[in-house]
Amino acid sequence: MKNNSDEVIMEGNNPIFSPKITQNQPNLDDSKKNNIIASSELKNSLTKPEFNKYTYKTINMKIISIIIYFIVIIGFELLYRDYLFNKSVSLQEKIHLNPKSDLLLKISKIISFFAANLAVFIFAFLIFLFMPLNYSFLMLQSIIYSAYFTNTMKMIYQSERPNWQTHYLLRSCNNGYGNPSGHAFTSVNMYLCLAHILFKYFKIRYVLRILIFIFCILISILIILSRVILAAHSINQIIYGALLGVGVYYILIHIIGYHNYTSIEFYQHIKKKRVKKTYYIFHSFLLFLTVFIYLFSKNKDTSEIEKRVFNGRRCPFQPEYKKFKNDGLFQALSITAMLGAQFGIDILFIILKANDYVINFSLIEWNKNKKIPFILLRIVVILFSGIGIIFYFIIPGSANLFFVFVFKSAVAFFLGMAGIYCLGIFLCIKLKIANKDIYKMDALHEITAEV
């Protein structure tokens, strides 16, 4: 039956929905009337102001600025690469040959693992658990883009690491190409994005924002320094990685800015055909670009260096598939997770439409219910969704490289698709684990269906 619950009033170019309760409707109690009024207000919030010329001009200036920024830092790295690399090796040898540096090396190893590698999973887990869909999508972008661009650029530069130079620098068993530093790129990008997510979600005041921002920068600096101390990277590699991370952070936060969206606005934006098409084309292009670089670039033969340095005294020599991993393509294939995530969100909207939901807050803000049983239920879902991460890193040592390529691509894709987006559908629509207060639009549909 046609829904006549609202009448539309045009205010300029924007439609305003006004609740219309006719005499033919059954008697409604006050709570149902309030639901109808609230749902109309929510519909109105779906209408975002149109971009004016000033807004487009500002965005274009930001895009031009970031392009210039990337050109400058790429040129800077090329100019000072050899000088800073040689200085790094000399400094690192002094540190590693000094018996008093043993504690410093141990602390650096702990920082390198816990503040970088482990923190990525912890923060991603907490954001998916407690925050709306747009925040989790932003965090996924930060992690995947960091892994992709770092490892794709490693294949382009094919730069040695400092610990390839001498067996004195084997406190870190990092092999594979070293430029740019993945730890520097990811930590700067992720921690700066995380700071803005916290600002927006918790509505943190200005002074506390500054303190959190400084803390995130200090953590990033500690991670960067730990990679130099361990001789996993040279000074030029960590500076380059950090500056690239700042650039990607700027794009995600100050140009795309999903953290500034409300859940309704994100829903409205991400389901647009133009946006979906852009994401699919962009991520597919990145995938094929990386494969092209791996197949057609002149690959350095690092076997002699590995045999000479990674001679089993501290670090074992790597089999063929490990070399594939460390060449860069292994991590770069994680870009398929973004394709999967977009596909998962598309499935989400198809199911919402099939269920005839006007707008479904139960999925977009599935985190709203703070009751312990529902939090535990969400934890189980997230852990189950993350099983694919384990498979992502487990590949038989004798596997054919083509099999590794297909396996990695497929696992990343299905991990992105079947994560929170698909499993969240079942939990939110069927089990109704979100806060009941966010079902006002659903309530409107149920009420008007009776008329």
N, C-alpha and C positions, 0 to 999 in steps of 0.2 A: 504494500500500500504506500502511496506517495507520502513523504514526510512533509507535513505542513506546520511543523512545530515552531519554525522561525520565519519571520518575514525579513527581507533584505532591504536595507535603506542605504542608498549611495551617499557617501560623504566624500566629495571630490571623486577620485578614481578608486577609492577603497570601499568595498562592501562592508556594511555594519549589520551584524545579525542581531535581531531583536526577538526575544522570546514571545511567542504567540500562543496563548492558551485559549482555545475556542470553547464555546458552550457545548459542543458535541463531545468534548473529552470527558472521560469519567472523572469523578471527584478525585482530586489529588491532595494528599496531605502536604504539610508545609515542607517536609524534607525533599519530596519529589519536585515541588515547585522550585525549591532552591537549586536542585540539580539541573533543572532546565535553564534557569537563569545563569548558573555557573558555567554550564556547557556553552551557552551563547557567548559569554565572555572569553572562554577559551578559543572558540572559533575566531573571534575578533583578533586574538593574539596571533593567529596564524598569518594574518595579513601584515607582512613586513613592509616598512616604507621603501619606496622605490629608490634605486641608486640615482643620485643626481650627478651632474657633470663634475662637481668638486670631488665626489667620492671616487669616481673613475680616474680622475686626474691624480689623486693621491695614490691609488693602487698602482697606476702606471709608473709613477715616480719611484715607488718602492721596488717594483720589478726591475726598473732600469738601474737603481742603486745597487741591488743585490747582484746583478750581472756584472757591473763594474767591480764590485767587491771580490767576486770570484776570480775575475781576470787578474786583479792586482795580486791576490795571494798565490795564485798559480805561478805568476811571473816571479814573485819574491822567492818562492820555494825553489824554482829552477835556478835562480841566480846564486843562492847561498847554499845549495844542497851539498856539494862536495866539501866546502869549507866547514860547515857545521857537522857533517858526518865524521870527518877526520878529528875534529876537536872532541866530539863525543867519545870516540873510541879511546883516545888518549886519556880523557877524564875517567872513563869507566874502568880502564885497566888499573888506574891508581886506586880506585875504590875497591875493586875486587881483590887486589893483591895486598891490601892493608888488613891485617888480622883484626884491627879494631872496628872494622866495618861489618863484622858478621851480624851483629844485632840489627843494624840498619838494613841489611839485605833481607833478613827474616821478616822485619816489619813491612818492608816494601812488598814482599811476596804476599803477605796477608792482605794488605791494602789492595793490591792488584786483583786478588781473587774476590774478596768479600765486598769491597766498595764498588766494584765494576761488574764482574760476571754474575755474582749471586744477587746483587741489588737489582739488576734488570728484571729478574724473575719475581722478586719480592714486591717491587713497586707495581709491576704489571698486574700481579695477582690481586693486590689490595685495591687498585683502581677498578679492575673488572668486578670485584666483589662489592664495593661500596659506592661506586659512582655511576652516573647515567651513561648511555651508549656513546654519546659524543666524546666524553673524556677517554673512554677505553679505546675508541677508534683513533684518537689523537696519539695516545701512548703507543698503540700498535704501529702507527705511521713513524713515530720517532725511532722505535727499535729496528723496524724492518729497513727503513731508508738508511739508517746508520750502517747496518750490516751490508746492505747492497752496494752503496756508493764506496765504502771503504774497500771492499774486496774487488770490486770492478776496477777501481783505480790501481790497486796492487797489481792486477794483471797488466795494466797499461805501463806502469813504471818499472815493474820487475826489479825493485831495489833490494839490495842486501840488507840484512840486519847487522847491528854491531857484533852480536855474538857469533857471526859467521867468520869474523876476522881472526880470532884466536881462541884456543881451548880454555884460556883463563876466564872467559866471559860466559860460563855455562850455568850460572845460578838460575836462569830461566831457560827452559827447554823449548823455546819458540823457534820453529823453523818456518819456511814459507816466506814470501815477500813481506817487506816491512813498511812500505810507504803508500799511503799515510797510516798512522797509528790508529787501529780500530778502537783501542781502549780510550784514546784521547777524543776521537770523533764521537763515540757513543756516550761517554760520560758527560761531556760538555753539552751535547744535544739533549740527552735524556734529563739531566738534572736541571737544566734551565727550563725545559718544557714542564717538568714536574713542579717547579716553583710556581709557574703561572697557573697550572691546574689547581694547586692548593690555594692560591690567591683567590681565584674565581669561585671555587666550590665552597670554601669556608668563609668567603667575604672578609678576608683578613684585612686589618687596618694597615695604614701606610707604614708606620714605624716597624711593625712586625714583618711586613713584606720585605723591607730592606734587610732585616736580620736573616730571614729565610733565604733571600737571594744571595747574600754574602756567604751563608753556610753552604749553599749548593755550589758556589764558585770555589770555595775552599776545598770541598770534597773532590771536585773535578781536578783541581791543581795537585792535590795529594796523589790521585790516581796517575796523573800525567808524570809527575816526578818519580813515582815508583817504577814506571816503565823504563825511564832513563837509567835509574840506579841499577835495575836488574839487567841492563844492556839488551833488553828486548827491542828497544827502539833508540834511534839517535835523536838529537835535539831537533833537527829539521823535520823529522817524521812526526814528532809529538806536537810541534807547533803547527805544522800543516794540518794534521788531523783535528786539532782543537779549533783552528780557524774555520775549517770546513764544517765542523759541528755547529759553530756559531751561525754560519750561513744558513744551514738547514733549519736550525732552531728559529731563525728570523722568518723564514718562509712559513713554517708551520704555525707560529704564534702571531706574527704581525701582518702576514698577508692572508693566509687561509683562516686561522683563528677560530677553530671549532670550539675552543674553550669558552668563547664569548657567546656562543649560541645557547639559547634555551633548548630544552629537549624537543619542544614543538618545532622550533626553527630548524633544528638539525634534521628532524623527520621530514619537514617540508623541503629542505635543501637536497638531501642525499637521495631522495626518490625521483628527482627531476631527470628526465631522459638525457638532457645535455650533460649533467654532472656525471651520471652513470657512464655515458659514452666516453667522456673525457678520461675517467679513471681507467676504464678497460683498455682504451687505446694507449694511454700513457704507460701503464704497467706492462702491457704486452710488448710495447716498444723497448722498454728497459730490459725485459727478459731476452728478447732476440738480439739486442745490442750486446749484452754480456756474452751470449753464446757465440756471436760473431767474433768478438774480441778474443775469446778463448781459442776458437778454432783457427783463426787466420793471423793472429799476432805471432811474431817470431819468439818462441818460448826459450828462455835461457835454460841451459843444461846445468842444474845445480847439484848434480849427483856427486861430483868430485869434492865440492865444498862440504856437502853433508857427510860424506865418508870421512873427510879429514877432521871435521869439527865434531859431528855427532857420531863419535866412534864407540859408543857404548859405555864410556867412562861415567858419564852423567846422563846423557840423553840417547835413547836408542835410535838407530837408523830407521827411517820411515818407509813402509812398503808403498806400492804404487798408488793405492787409493788414498793414502794419507798425503802423498805428494799432490794429488788432485785436490784434496781439501785445502792444503796450504798454498796452492797456486792462486786461490781466490774464488774460483767458480763455485766451490762447495757452499760457501756462505752466501754468495751473491744470488743463488737460486731461491733464497728465502723470499725474494720479491714476489714469488707466486702466492705467498700468504696474503698479500694485499689483493690479488685477484680473487682469491678464495673468500676473503672477508667481504668484499663488495658483492660477490655472488651470494654469500650467506645473508647479507642484508636485503638483497633483492628477494630471496626466498621468504624472508620475514614479511615483507610488504605484500607478497602474493597471498600468504596465509591470512594476513590481516584482512585483505580485501575479500578473500573467500569466506571469512567469518563475518563479513559485513560490519566491521568495526568502523565507527566514524573516525576516530583517531585513538590509537591504543597507547595510553601511558603505561599500561601494565608491562609492556616490553621495554619501552624507551627508558623508563625509570624503574626497572625491575628491582632495583636495589633499595627501594624506599622502606620496605618492611624491616624494622630493626629487631624483631622478635628473634630470640635465640634459635628456635627450631628452623626458621626460614633462612637465617644466616648460615647455619650448618648445612642446610640443603644446598644453598648456593656454593658453599665451599666444595661439596662433593661434586657438583656439576663442573666447577672450574677445574678441579683436579682431574676429573674424567676427561674434560676437553683437552687438557694439557698432556695427555698420554702421548700424543703425536710428537711432542718435543723430544721425548726419549728415543722414539724410532728415527727421528731426524738425524741423530748422531750415531746410531748403531747400523753399521754396514759391514758385511763380511770382508775381511782383508783381501781375499782373492777375487773379489767381485770385478766384473767387467765394468769399465768406466761408463759405458752407455747405460748399463743397468743402474749405476750410481746416479747418473743424471736424471733418469726417469723417476727413480725412487725418491730422490730429494725433491724434485719438482712436485710430484704428486702428494707427498706427505705434507709439504708446506701449504699447498693449495687446500687440501682437505682440513688441515689444522685451522687455517683461517676461516674456512666456510662453516665447519661443524663446531666451532668454539662456542662462545657465549651467544652468538647470533641465532644459531639453529636450536641448540639445546634450551636456550632461554625462552624460545617460543613455546615449547611444550610446558615448561614450568610456569610461565606467566599466564598463558591462556587457559591451560587445563587445570593447573593447581592453584592459580590465583595467589601467588606468594607475595605480590607487591602490596603496598599499602592501599587499603580500600578507598581512601580519600581520593585516589587518582583515577577512579573509575567513573567520573562524572559524565564523561562523554558516552561511555558504554551504557550508563544508566539512562541517559537521554534516548539512546536507541531502543532500549527495552521498553521505556514508557510510551514512546510514540508508536511502537509496533502494536500497542493495544488499541490504538485509535481506529 
